[in-house]
């Protein structure tokens, strides 16, 4: 369940943004982005100072940032975007809204996991209920009014309590209500774009797939 110590910090440095891949560590001074705010590699600092003149390069970087932030594979990313296109409204906002309403993301946003990666593993192992029923699909889409809770026999999982003890360090999410005592949370509303604290420019992705 614990987030691996792989090259996740390098991914954040590559994208030039905190992707929240290492959970609580991302809020500490130990965070690689705090200490080395430039791309990895021998010439990373020089690369960061150079602004790419290619619109395509910028669009591709933004796509990679979103993929890595939400932990999506290429096909998942494409399928999610296609779903957003078919929905009424603004495609870019629809896209982010779908990602935000994934069960693994909601578990992370509620503070039941230190990172989306950890949340995905917890969901896969069947530790969560949605409206009282077991759901072990990380991409499961939640709706306004849905209640997410931790299974009774899973309430002593160490990573969950560790995450809850550090809850509050991140950005406050006003469309999610959490009850720490009952270890449950409710999706109070479907978020609008300004309620989604994801530092990305989704319009670049829309432009990329519109070619």
C-alpha positions as CSV (number, residue, x, y, z in Angstrom):
1,X,0.0,0.0,0.0
2,X,2.9,2.3,0.6
3,X,3.9,4.6,-2.3
4,X,7.1,3.3,-3.8
5,X,10.4,5.3,-3.7
6,X,10.8,5.2,-7.5
7,X,11.5,8.1,-9.8
8,X,8.2,9.9,-8.9
9,X,10.0,13.1,-7.8
10,X,11.8,13.2,-11.1
11,X,8.4,13.1,-12.8
12,X,7.4,16.2,-10.9
13,X,10.6,18.0,-11.8
14,X,10.2,17.0,-15.4
15,X,6.7,18.6,-15.5
16,X,7.7,21.6,-13.5
17,X,4.9,21.1,-11.0
18,X,4.0,19.1,-7.9
19,X,2.0,16.1,-9.1
20,X,1.3,14.9,-5.5
21,X,2.8,11.5,-6.3
22,X,4.6,11.0,-2.9
23,X,1.7,12.0,-0.7
24,X,2.5,14.0,2.5
25,X,6.2,14.3,1.5
26,X,5.0,16.8,-1.2
27,X,4.1,19.2,1.6
28,X,7.5,19.1,3.3
29,X,10.7,20.8,2.7
30,X,12.1,17.4,1.7
31,X,10.0,17.7,-1.5
32,X,12.3,17.6,-4.5
33,X,10.5,20.4,-6.2
34,X,11.4,22.6,-3.2
35,X,15.0,21.7,-3.3
36,X,15.6,21.4,-7.1
37,X,13.0,23.3,-9.1
38,X,14.4,22.3,-12.5
39,X,14.2,19.3,-14.8
40,X,16.3,16.2,-13.9
41,X,19.5,15.4,-15.7
42,X,22.9,17.2,-16.1
43,X,21.4,20.1,-18.1
44,X,18.1,20.3,-16.3
45,X,18.5,23.8,-15.0
46,X,19.3,25.1,-18.5
47,X,16.4,23.3,-20.0
48,X,14.0,24.8,-17.5
49,X,15.2,28.3,-18.4
50,X,14.6,27.7,-22.1
51,X,10.9,28.3,-23.1
52,X,9.8,26.0,-25.9
53,X,8.5,27.8,-29.0
54,X,6.5,24.7,-30.0
55,X,2.8,24.8,-29.3
56,X,2.7,21.0,-29.8
57,X,5.4,20.5,-27.2
58,X,3.5,22.5,-24.6
59,X,0.3,20.6,-25.4
60,X,2.1,17.3,-25.1
61,X,3.7,18.3,-21.8
62,X,0.4,19.3,-20.3
63,X,-1.1,16.0,-21.4
64,X,1.8,14.1,-19.7
65,X,1.3,16.2,-16.6
66,X,-2.4,15.2,-16.3
67,X,-1.7,11.6,-17.1
68,X,1.0,11.3,-14.3
69,X,-1.0,13.3,-11.8
70,X,-4.1,11.1,-12.0
71,X,-2.1,7.9,-12.7
72,X,-3.7,7.1,-16.1
73,X,-2.4,4.9,-18.9
74,X,-2.6,6.1,-22.4
75,X,-5.7,4.3,-23.4
76,X,-7.5,5.3,-20.2
77,X,-6.6,8.9,-21.0
78,X,-7.9,8.7,-24.5
79,X,-11.2,7.0,-23.5
80,X,-11.8,9.6,-20.8
81,X,-11.3,12.4,-23.2
82,X,-13.6,10.8,-25.7
83,X,-16.3,10.5,-23.0
84,X,-15.8,14.2,-22.2
85,X,-16.3,15.2,-25.8
86,X,-19.6,13.4,-25.9
87,X,-20.9,15.2,-22.8
88,X,-22.7,18.6,-23.1
89,X,-20.8,21.6,-21.9
90,X,-17.1,22.6,-22.1
91,X,-14.9,19.6,-23.0
92,X,-11.9,20.6,-20.9
93,X,-14.0,21.1,-17.8
94,X,-15.9,17.8,-18.4
95,X,-12.6,16.0,-18.8
96,X,-11.2,17.3,-15.4
97,X,-14.6,16.6,-13.8
98,X,-14.5,13.0,-14.8
99,X,-11.0,12.6,-13.5
100,X,-12.0,14.2,-10.2
101,X,-15.0,12.0,-9.7
102,X,-13.0,8.8,-10.1
103,X,-13.2,6.7,-6.9
104,X,-9.5,6.6,-6.4
105,X,-9.2,10.4,-6.7
106,X,-12.1,10.9,-4.2
107,X,-10.5,8.6,-1.7
108,X,-7.4,10.7,-2.0
109,X,-9.3,14.0,-1.8
110,X,-11.1,12.8,1.3
111,X,-7.8,12.2,3.0
112,X,-8.1,8.4,3.3
113,X,-4.9,7.9,1.3
114,X,-1.6,9.9,1.2
115,X,-1.6,9.9,-2.7
116,X,-3.6,8.8,-5.7
117,X,-1.4,5.8,-6.2
118,X,-2.0,4.6,-2.6
119,X,-5.7,5.3,-3.0
120,X,-5.8,3.2,-6.2
121,X,-4.2,0.3,-4.4
122,X,-6.6,0.6,-1.5
123,X,-9.6,0.6,-3.8
124,X,-8.3,-2.4,-5.8
125,X,-7.9,-4.4,-2.5
126,X,-11.6,-3.8,-1.7
127,X,-11.2,-1.5,1.3
128,X,-14.0,0.9,0.3
129,X,-17.8,1.0,0.0
130,X,-19.9,3.3,-2.1
131,X,-23.4,3.8,-0.7
132,X,-22.8,0.7,1.4
133,X,-21.7,-1.6,-1.5
134,X,-18.1,-2.8,-2.1
135,X,-16.5,-1.2,-5.1
136,X,-12.9,-2.2,-6.2
137,X,-12.7,-0.3,-9.5
138,X,-10.5,2.8,-9.2
139,X,-12.1,4.5,-12.2
140,X,-15.6,4.0,-10.8
141,X,-17.5,7.3,-11.4
142,X,-19.2,8.9,-8.4
143,X,-22.1,11.3,-8.4
144,X,-23.4,14.1,-6.1
145,X,-24.8,12.5,-3.0
146,X,-22.7,9.3,-3.1
147,X,-21.2,8.2,0.2
148,X,-17.7,6.6,0.4
149,X,-16.8,4.7,3.5
150,X,-14.1,2.3,4.7
151,X,-15.2,-1.3,5.3
152,X,-15.4,-2.3,8.9
153,X,-12.6,-4.8,8.8
154,X,-10.4,-2.4,6.9
155,X,-10.6,0.5,9.4
156,X,-7.3,-0.4,11.1
157,X,-5.3,-0.2,7.9
158,X,-2.3,1.8,8.9
159,X,-1.9,3.8,5.7
160,X,-5.4,5.2,6.1
161,X,-4.9,6.4,9.6
162,X,-1.5,7.8,8.7
163,X,-3.2,9.8,5.9
164,X,-6.0,11.0,8.1
165,X,-3.5,12.3,10.7
166,X,-1.9,14.5,8.1
167,X,-5.2,15.6,6.6
168,X,-5.5,19.4,6.3
169,X,-2.1,20.0,4.8
170,X,-3.5,20.1,1.3
171,X,-6.0,22.3,-0.4
172,X,-9.5,22.4,1.1
173,X,-12.1,20.8,-1.1
174,X,-15.5,22.4,-0.5
175,X,-17.5,19.9,-2.6
176,X,-16.5,17.0,-0.4
177,X,-17.6,16.4,3.2
178,X,-15.6,14.1,5.4
179,X,-16.5,12.5,8.8
180,X,-13.2,11.4,10.4
181,X,-15.1,9.6,13.2
182,X,-17.2,7.5,11.0
183,X,-14.4,7.2,8.4
184,X,-16.7,8.2,5.6
185,X,-17.2,11.0,3.2
186,X,-19.9,12.4,0.9
187,X,-19.6,14.0,-2.6
188,X,-21.7,17.0,-1.8
189,X,-21.8,18.3,-5.3
190,X,-20.3,17.9,-8.8
191,X,-17.4,20.3,-8.8
192,X,-17.1,23.3,-11.1
193,X,-13.8,24.1,-12.7
194,X,-12.8,26.7,-10.1
195,X,-13.5,24.1,-7.4
196,X,-10.9,21.7,-8.9
197,X,-7.5,22.5,-7.4
198,X,-5.5,21.0,-10.2
199,X,-2.8,23.2,-11.6
200,X,-3.1,22.3,-15.3
201,X,-4.3,24.0,-18.5
202,X,-6.8,21.5,-19.9
203,X,-7.4,23.7,-22.9
204,X,-4.0,22.6,-24.2
205,X,-5.1,19.0,-24.2
206,X,-8.3,19.9,-26.0
207,X,-6.2,21.7,-28.6
208,X,-3.9,18.7,-28.9
209,X,-6.8,16.3,-29.6
210,X,-8.6,18.7,-31.9
211,X,-5.9,18.5,-34.6
